[in-house]
Amino acid sequence: MYVSYKWLQDYVDLSGVTPVELAEKITKSGIEVEGVDVLNEGIRGVVVGHVLEREQHPNADKLNKCLVDIGEGEPVQIICGAANVDKGQKVAVATVGAVLPGNFKIKRAKLRGEESNGMICSLQELGIESKLVAKEYSEGIYVFHQGAEVGTDAIELLHRDDQVLELGLTPNRADCLSMLGVAYEVSAILGREVKLPTTDHEESAEKASDYIQVVVEAQEDNPLYVAKVIKNVQISPSPLWMQGRLMAAGIRPHNNVVDITNYILLEYGQPLHAFDYDRLGSKQILVRRAKDGEVIETLDDAKRTLTSDHLLITNGQEPVALAGVMGGANSEVQSDTKTVLLESAYFTGATVRKASKDHGLRSEASARFEKGVDPNRTRAAAERAAQLLAKYAGGDVLEGSVEADTLKVEPAVVSVTLEKINRVLGTEMVMTDVEDIFARLQFETSTDNDTITVTAPTRRGDIVIEEDLIEEVGRLYGYDNLASTLPIGSSTPGHLTAYQSKRRMVRRYLEGSGLYQAVTYSLTNEAKATQYALENREPVQLAMPMSEDRSILRLSIVPQLLEVLKYNAARQNDSLAVYETGAVFLSNGTDELPEEREHLAGAITGLWQSHPWQGEKKPVDFFVLKGILEGLFEKLGLEDAVEFRQSEKAGMHPGRTAEIYLSGTSVGFIGQTHPTVEKELDLKETYVFELSLKAILEAEVSPLHYEAIPRFPSITRDIALVVDKEKAAGDLENIIKEAGGALLKEVHVFDLYEGERMEPGMKSIAFSLKYFDPERTLTDEDVVKAHDKVLNAVKEKAGAVLRG
């Protein structure tokens, strides 16, 4: 809701309160003011000018040479390119030295050899949005009425010397979707009176009932319909002050009749509609539900097919409006309209919402009906509109109104005790304080000892229960005035569980290692459901899937991550590393809910490192991903309990896949995806892993043990062992570690040879062994003794011999 500060002053005395201060007070009372827009910000030096002469520019077909009186002595020459500029017009002139929106400064200039001393402005050039400019001035300059005084401030005349407060209303505060509603709110905040507009007007001797009859069949949808007839109207532009207020509220001016209905919509919050009586085609208004398949052509020239859920205003036969949403093209007020039938009605929100949603027609009127209008303003709004039509359209208001009234509405009566107000708010108010707050809100009250009973006006439909009353007291008492207290009672500070803390550590580590976190669907299709599963069980089918592609709960995360890589690779992002922590679902049979387990999975493809300047490129391989996991296990304190064993798995490369064991139990796998899978997904070499996150995070870890940096030198021995080709390096490493004893601290593979001069079926694997004792310097004898044990062990247990 856009609230004009100057307009609001018509209803509430705002002296001593600036727009910014008012915005702060409204926000502190519970309605957020999202901003204060200064309409004339940065504009100066724009005055009303009188075009005395206009002639064609001698050197340009599309320019005009104008002599303009700007109220400063001698007229000035201004070159103007607007097609609608002409002699005798009163126009907005930005004088030399003036500043327009965007800090656009006006200077003397020469245009095609002719001097120009200023600029004749359009409304858009004065900072008004194009969508708010009346159609007749949507192109070209703006022309004032002939009564405009030359030399006066054009911005003030256009009522742009104003500031607009933008209220961010919650759905329960529909009362503030009107200027009067905001006025009641501001009067309560400031403790000042509300000045309501008068609705008095003269009526002609003719009666409205002689011209129109109102019949409402759908009484539940439309319990109150008020019709007034205004004859002899003259269609013309509405007064400038009204146009200015409408534009400030975000509504485009049209003509005096339409503008007055929009003005009342903003002032009272009551939507109105004006029909051309002569185009109505009958003397009857019939309100009924539409027939299925019935068609109406609305004001936007669209033909809309209706259903029995939609409420129609008809002339007894044909539809003339979609109730509460939009009028029909067949009864639109036009430039030759002489008699206006004015509709002011109370439509139920659900009915209007249905039509608005079905036809995609959300308007200022439908929004108010949906959120709720004050039924007690329906008649007053009609009278106020009739008054303005008589004043600004020269209309004759016929005597009385024609009504169909079955409306039964009672104000809400709610009671609350002073003790509860103070207990909930933590205050120590007395009853007079509470009575004063409700008096400022203009709520009727009665007290009985400690209980206050409030009769909420119908404009405040959000007051229903005692908590609503407490909220009203709290917000007007001032949230800033409420005491700050700590909760009473014992409490336990929140903290992460060990599992949550480790999971967070895992994510931080992987992201620090260069992997992006992905979040993928837990739903998959039948073809992918069992791919890469750590444990094979029957997939869990959804009872009511939205599509076949998302019909089964996943058993593995890897297929989804491969889809992520495929999606990115198709968009030239072919070097990517992603991971995900998420749930997989294991079936427990048809009568049991599935078991939900948390897994960790990752996938990498493309280049792991790229340094073009140094000419260095490192594509991903098995050991890049294995190294990342080894770092993770070390971070979790599991490096000694984890073992990688060569294995085969469906969908994985047969020679580049390993199963991961934790304390002898399989917890996942790592390896390259099978080349056929990579071809299907159009991927380069891709490496993946998947682990049971639950297993690795819940594993028992020895307490952290620190060792001093050794002060004594270590001794390194390298050995090359010739073994059977099928012998795994990991098995040999385990044998070496076991045999090496306490002195052997490090073992790692540094070479593999399977070339010439090697016996068929054999290979050579080279290990580097590091020995040291933290307490003393080792002798050759110590090392030889330990090293011989290693050589004997690999020979006996693995049939390995030293390579000659």
N, C-alpha and C positions, 0 to 999 in steps of 0.2 A: 504494500500500500504506500503510495506516494502522497505525502502530506505537505501542502503549501503552507509555509509559515505565515504569509500575509493573509491567506484565506482563513486560516485557523483563528486569526485575530478577530474575525467577525463574530466568533462565538465565545471566546475566552480572552480576558485581558492578559496579554503577555508582556506588559511593560516591565522592564527591568530584567527580563530573561532573554538572552540571545538564543538564536537557533541552536548553536553548539551546546549551550548550557541546558536548553530544553531537551535536546537529544540525550544528554547524559542522565538527566532526571528520569526520562521515560525508560531508558535502558535499565537504570537501577531499580525501577518499579516493576520490572519483569517482562517488558516488551523490548526486544533488541532493536535498536536503531542501527541499521547496517551502514548508513552513511548520510552525510549532509551535503547536498549538491548546490553550489552557488551558481544560479543560472546565468548571471552576468559577470562571472569571474573572468578577469583579464580583458574586459571590454570597456573601452572609454572613447569619448569623442564622436558618438553617433547621434545625430540630430535629425529632426524632421525638416525636409527641404521641399521647396515648391518648384516644379519644373516650369520655367517661364517660356522657354523655347526649346524645340527639338528639330534638328535637321540631320540629313544624311552626312556621314563623315565623307569628306571629299576624296579620301584616298583608301577607303575600305567599305565594302558592300555591307558587312555585318556589324558595323559600328555606328553609333549615333552620337552627334555633338549636341550636348544639352547645356542650356543656361539655367542655373539653379540658384534660387534664393535660399540661403541657409540661415538667414536672420542675423547676418554679420555685416551689414552695410551693402556693399556692392555684390551683385550676384557673381557666382563663379562658374567657370566652364568645366564640365565633367564629361569625359568620354565614357559611354556606356554601351555594352554589347548585348543587353537584354532586348529581346524582340518586342516585349510588351511595354517598354517605356514610351511615354507620350507627354505632350504639352498639357499643362493643367493639373498634373498628378501631384499628390503629396506622398513623398517617398522617404525612406531611411537613407541618410547620407553619412558615410564615414568621412569626416573632414581630414584635411592634411594634419598629420600628427596623431590621428586616431589609432587605436589598437583593436584588432579583431581577434577572435579565438585562435589559439595556436601561436600567439605572439606575432601576428601578422600586422606590420606597421604600414600605415598609409603615407605615402610621400608624393610630392609633385612629380609628374612624369610626362613624357611625350609619347603619344600613341599614334604611329603613322604620321608624324609631323605636327600633330595637334596637341596643345597643352591640356592636361587633365589635373584638376585640383581637388581630388577626392574620389569617392567611389559610391555609386548608388547600389544599395545592398539588397540581396534576397534574404529570406528568413534563414536559409541554410547557412549563409555567410555570417549570420549573427548567432550561430551556435545552436540552432534548432534542428533536430533530426528530421531528415526528409520524410520519414513515415508519419511525422506529426504535422506536417504542413498541409493546409487545405489544398484540394486538387487544383483550384484555380491559380494558386501561387506555387505549385510544385515545380514549375519552370518559370524562370524570369524573376523580376524584382517584386517586392511587396508594395502594395499601394494602400495608403491610409485613407480614411474617410475625409471628406473635404473640410470637416470641422477641426482637424488637427492643426495646432498652432505651430507656425514655422519657427525653427530655432529651439524648440523644446527637446528634451531628452527622449529620443525614439525608443530606447530600451525601457524606460519607465512607462511610456505610452503602451508598449507591447506587454507590460506587466511581467517583464523579465528581471526586474530589480527585486528578486525574491530568492529564497532558499527553500529547498525541498528536502524533507526528512524521509528517508526510505525505511519503513517499518518491516522487520522480518517477523511476520505474524505466525504463530502456531495455530493449528486448526481450531482450537477451542476458543480463540479470541476473534470470532467472526464479527463481534460488535465493533471492532476497530477497522472494519472494511468500509467505514463511512466517516465523513468529516465530523458529524455529530457524535459518533461513537468515540472518536479520538478526543473531541472536545470534552466529553464527560470524563475521560481518563485523565486529561491534562488538568481539568478543574479539580479533580480529586487530589492530584499530585501537588498542585500549587495552592489548594485551599481557596479557590476563587469560583465565582458563579458562572453558570452556563447561560449564554444568551441565545435562545432558540429563534430561528427565523419566523417571521409572520407568514401566514397563509391567507390573509384577508384579500378578497377580490370581489368586484361587482359581478353580478349575474344578470343575464338578460331575462326577459319575460318568458321566453320559450323554455320548455322543459326537455331535459335530456331523455326522459322516458318516452317522449313522443318520437324520438329518432332511433332509439336502440332498445333491444330487449336482450337480456343475458340469461342463458340457460346452461347449467353445469351438470352434465351427466356423471362425470368422474369426480364425485364430490370428495373422495378420499385423497385424490391427487391435487385437487384445487378447491379447498374449503372456502376461499374468499376471492371474489373477482369484482373489482370496482371499475366502472366505465364512466368517463366524462366526455362530453361533446363540446368542442370549441369551433365556432364558425368564423368565417371572414378572416382567416389568418393570411398574412402576407409572408411568403417564403423569402428570406433574405439572410445575409450573414449575421451571426449572433454578435452581440457587443464584444468589443475587444477584451474587456476584463474577463468575460466568460471564456472566450477562446484561450486567453492566457492561462486561466486556471485549468482548463481541460488539457492543454499541452503540458503543463507542469505535472499533471497526473498521468501523462502518457497516453492521452486520448486525442485523436485527430478531429479537428472541427469539420463540420459538414454544412449545416444550415441552422437557422435559429430553432426550428422545431426539434430536430434530432439532437442538437447540442443541449437543449433544455432537458430532454429526457436523460442524457448522459450526465448532465450537471446534477440532477436529482439523484441519480444512481450513486454519484460520489458523495453528495451531501447527506442523504438519508440512508444510503445502503439499500435502497429499494429499487430494483430494476423496473423500468417502465417501457412501454412500447406504444408508438404513435402509428395509427393506421390512417391512410387516406380514406375518409368516410365514403366519398363518391366512388372510389374504386372497390370498395368492400363488396358491393353487389347485392346487399340485402340490408334489412333493418334488424338482423339478429346476430348475436354472437353465441355460438354453441361450442362448449368445451367438452371434448370427448376423447377417448382412446382412439388411436388410428386403427384402420383395418389393415390386416396383413396384405402387403403388396401395394398399399396406397402410396401415391407419389406427391411430393411437394417440391416446388421450385423456390429455393430460399434466396435471400437478398444477394448472395454471392453468385447468383445465376447458375447454381448447381441443382440438378434434379436428384432428389433423395428418396429412396424407397424405404417405407416405414413398416413397422410391425405393431402388433397390439400392445407392446411395452411402451410405446411412445405416446405422449399427450399432445393433442392438437387443439389449436384455436381455429374454428371454422366460421363461415358465414351462414351456417345451417346446412350447407352442401359441400363446398370446397374448402380445403385447408387454406388458411391465411397466415399461420405462424406455427412454428414448432415451439411449444410452450416453454418459456424460460430460457430458450437457447437462441433462436433467430427468427426474424419475421419472414414472411413470404414476399416474393417479388411482385405478386399480383395486387398487393395493397400498400406498396411502398409510398412514403411521402416524397413527392417530386416538386419541381419548381412551380407547377401550376396548381398545387394542392390548395384548396380553399377551406375545407372542413376537416378537422382532425378528430378521430376517435382515440381517446387516451386510455390505455389499459394500465391498471395497477393491480397486481394480483399476488396471492400467496400460493406458490406451488411447493409441493413437498420435495425435499432435496433428493431423495432416491430416484424419483421419476425424472427429474431434470438431469441427474448424473448419468442415468442410463442412456438418454437420448444424446447427451453431449459426448459420451464415450463412444457410442455406436457410430456416430457420424463425424467424429473427430472435430467437433465444433466447441472448443472451450473459449468462452467469452467472459468479459467482466460480469455480465448478468448471470450466466450459468454458475460461475464460481461463487457468487454470493448466495444463490439459491441452494447450492450444494452444501455450503457451510452453515446456512441458516440465516434467514432475515427476521427482523422484528415484526411480527404480525400486527402489532399496534401502530406501526408507522405506515401501513399500506394506504390508509385513507388520507393521512396527513401529507404523504408524498404526492398523491394525486392532486390535492388542493394546492400545494406549493407549485407544482408544475403548471396548473391552470392559471395561477397568479402570474407566473413568468411568461406564459404564452399570451396572456392578455396584455402584458406590459411590453414585451419585446417582439411579439409577432402580430400585435394589433387585433388579437382575436376577441370574439364575444363568447364568454363562457355561459353555456346554457344552465338553467337552474337545476341544481341537484345532481345526484349521481345515480347510476343504475347498478345495483349490486345483486350478487348471488352469494349469500352468506350462510354457511353452516359451520363456521369456525368456532371452536370451543377451546380457548386457551386460558390457562390460569397461571399466574406467576408462581414460581417455586417458593415454598416456605420451608426454611431450614433452621434448626436450632443447634446451638453449641454452648458449652459451658466455658466460663472464664478460666476455670482450672485447667481444662484441656488446652485452650489456646496458649496459656502460659507454659504448660508442660511441654507441648510440642515445640514451641518457639524458643523456650528457655528464657522467657521474659518475666517481668513482674508488673505487668500492666494492671490498671484498675478498670472497672466497668466503664467509667466515663471516657477513658482512652479509646476503648473499642467502639463505643457508641459514636464518638467523634469521627472515627475512620469510616464507619458505615454511613454517617451523615454526609461526609465529603463525597462518598460514592453515590449518594442519593438513593440509598436503600432504606426502605421503611423498617423500623425495628421496634421491638417491645422487650422489656426485661422482666424477669421474674427471679428474684434473688440472684443466684450465680449463673442463670441461664439467659442467653439473649436469643431471641427468635427474629430472623431476618426474612423479609419478603423481597425477593430479588425481582427487579423489573424484567419484563419480557425481552428487553434488549440484551440482557445478560443470560443467555440460555446455557452458559457453562456453569452456572451456580446450581448445583444439584445436591451435594452432600456436605456434611459439616467440614470435611477437609478443604472444600472449596472456600468456605468462609475463613478458615485459618490461613489459607494462602493469601486471601485478600488483605487480612489484617497484617500478615507478615510483610508483604511487599510494600504496603503503604506506611507501615511503621518504619520500614527501611531495613533492607538486609544488612546494610553496613552497621546498623545499630544493634544487631543481634550479638549477644556475647559469644566469644570463642571459648569452647570448653573441650576437654578431653573426654573420650568415652569412659564410662564408669564400669569397673569390673576387671577381672583378670583376662589377659589375652596373650596369645602366643605369636611372636613376630613371624611373619611369613618368610619362607626360605625355599630354595630348590632342594628337591630330594637328590640323593647321590646319583640316581639314574638320570634325572633331568640335567644335573650339572655336567655329567660326562657327555650326554648327548649334545649339549651346547658346546662343549670342548671339541667334539668330533666335527661339528659344523664349522667352528672357527678354524680348526686345523686344515680342513679340506679347502675352505675358501682362501686361507693363507697360502695353500699349495697351488692355487691357480684354477680351482674348479668353481663353476657357477652352480648355485643351488637351483634345482628345477622342482616344479610342483606339477605332477601329471595326474591324469584320471586314475581312480581306483577301479574303474570299470573298463572292460575290454571285450573282445569278441572270442568266439569259440576257437578260432585258429591260433590265437596268441595266448590263450588262457594258461596252458600248461608249459609254454616255452620257458626254458631256463629256471624252472622251479627247483628250489632246494629240497622240497619234500613233495612227492607226487601224491596228490589226493584228487578226488572227484571235484571238478570246479563247481562253485556255488552259482546257480542261476537266479536272476532276479525274477520275481513274480510278475512284475509289470514294467518291463524295460521300455525306455523311450525310443530306442533304436536297436537293431541287431548288433551294431558296432559297439554298443555300450550295454551289453546284456548279461555279462558274467563278471564276478569279482575276481581280481587278479591274484595269481599265485606267485608272481615275480614282478619286480619293478623294471628289469632290464629291457623288455620289449618296448615299454613306454619311452625310456631314455633313448633307445635307438630311433624311435619316431622323432624325438626332439632333434637328434643329429641330422636325420634325413631332411627335416623341415628347414634347418639352418643351411645345410649343404646346398639345397635347391635355391638358396638366396645368396650364394657366393660367400657364405660364412663357413668355410670348410675346415677350419682349425678350431676345435671347440673341446672343452672338457666340462662335464656336468656331473652332478651327484644329486641324490635325493634320499631323504629319510622318510619313509612312509610305511603304511600298513599293507600287509598281504593277508589273504583270508583262506583259512584251511577248513574244509568241510568236516563236520562231526556227524554226518548222517542227516537224513531228511527231517528228523524230529528235533534236532538240536541246532542251536545257533552256531554259526561258524566261529572258529578260533581266530582271533585277530593278533597277528604278530608284527612287530616293527622290524623292518629290514633297512639296510644301508646298501645302496647300489651306486655305481659310477660308470661313466663311459667317456672315452677320449678318442679323438681322431685328428688327423692332419699333422701339423708341425707343433712340436712341444716348445722348441726354441727357434727364433729366427732373428739373426743379427746381420742384415744385408751389408752393412758397412764393413764388417769383418769377414763377410762371405761365409758365415756359419749358419747352417740350417740343421736342426735335429728333429727328424720325424719321431712320432711316438712309437714306442715298442713295448714289449712285455715288461722289460725291466724298469721303464719309467713308472708304469702303474704299480708294479710290485714295490718299487722304492717308496712310493707314496703310502702304500699300505703298511710297509715296514715302519715308516716314520709314525704312522698313526698308532700302531701297536706299541711302539716305544713310548709314545705319549701317554698311552693308557697303562703302561707298566706290564705289558703282556708279551714283550719281545722274546722272552725265554720259553714261553708256553706255546708259541705259534710255530707251525711247521707247514711248509708248502710241499705238496706231493703231486707229481705228474699224474694226470688223469685224462679221461675222455668224457665229453659231455655233448649231447645232441645240440647242434647249432653252434658248436665251438670248434676252433681249429684243432685237429687231432694231435699236433705236436707242440702246441703253444698254449696249453691249458693246464692249470694246476688246481687241485682241491686244497682248501685251507683248513687245517686242523688246529683246534685249541684244546690243549691238554689231552690229545688223542681223540677228540670228538670233532667230526666235520661240522664247520660253521659257515661254509660258503665256497666260492670258487673265484678264479681269476683267469683271464686269458684273452686270446684274440677270437673275435667272431669268425665263423666259417666263411671262407671266400664266397661261397654261393649266397650267403646272407648279405654280405657286403655288396655283391653285384645286384641283388634284388632291391636293396635300399639305395643304390648308387652312391656308396660310401668308399672312401679310401680305407687303408688298414685301420681297423677299429678295435680297441681293447676295452673290456668291461670287467666289472667285478660285482659280486653281490654277497652280502654277509647278513647273518642273523644278528641284528643290532642288540636284541635282547640278550643273546648269549654272550657277546663280547663285553657288554656294559655291566652285566650282572656277575661276570667271572670274578673269583676271589683274586685279589692282588696283594702281594707281599708288601709290608710297610716299606716306605721309601728309605733306602739305605745309602748313605754317602760314603765315598771312599776318597782318601787323600790322593792327590796327584803323586805318582811314584817319584821318589828321589833318586832311584837307582836305574841304570841303563837296562834296556831290553835287548834280547838277541833274536834275530829273525832267521828262520830256516825255510827254504823253498824246496818243495819236492814235486816231481812229475811222476804220476802213477799211471801205469798202463793197465787198463781194466777192460772188461767186456763192454761193448757198445751200449748194451741195455742197462748198464749200471748207472744209477742216478747219482749225481754229484752230491746231493743232499744226504744220501745214505753214507757216502764216504766221509762227509763232513761230520756226521754224528759219531762215526767210529773214531775219527781223529780226536774229537773233543773228549770223548769218554776215556780214551787211552792216555791223552796228554796230561791228565791230572791237574793239580792246583797250579802248576807253573805255566801251563798253556792258557794264554789269555785271549788270543784272537786267532781265527781261522777264516780265510776267504779264498775263493777261486779266482785265479787271474789269467788262466789260459786253457784253451781246449784245442787239441790237435788230432785230426783224423785224415791227414794227407798221405803222401808217399812215405815209404819205408815204415809203414805201420801195418802190422799183421792184419789180415782180413778179419772183420768182426771185432776189432779192438780199437780203443781210442786212448789218448793221453790227456789226463786232467792234471793241471798244475795248481798246487795250493801254496799259500804263504802262511807260515805259522809264526806267531810271536810269543816268546817266552819272557817272563820276568817275575821277580819276587819283590814285593813292596818292602821287605825288611832288610834285604842285603843284595850285594852284587853277585850275579850268577857266575859260576865258573863253567868252562867248557865241559867239564865232567858232569855237572848237574844237567846241562842241556842235552848232552849225548845220551845220558841215562833215560831222560824223559822221551827224547826223540826216537830212541830205539824201540821203546814200548809202542809208539805210534806206528812205526814201520812194521813191527811184528803183527800188530792188530789188523792193519789193512790187508796184510798178506793172508792172515788166517781167516778173517771174516769176509773179505771181499775178493780174495784171489788176486790182489793187486801186487805188481812188482815195480820197482823203480825203473824208470826209463833210462837206458844207457846213453 
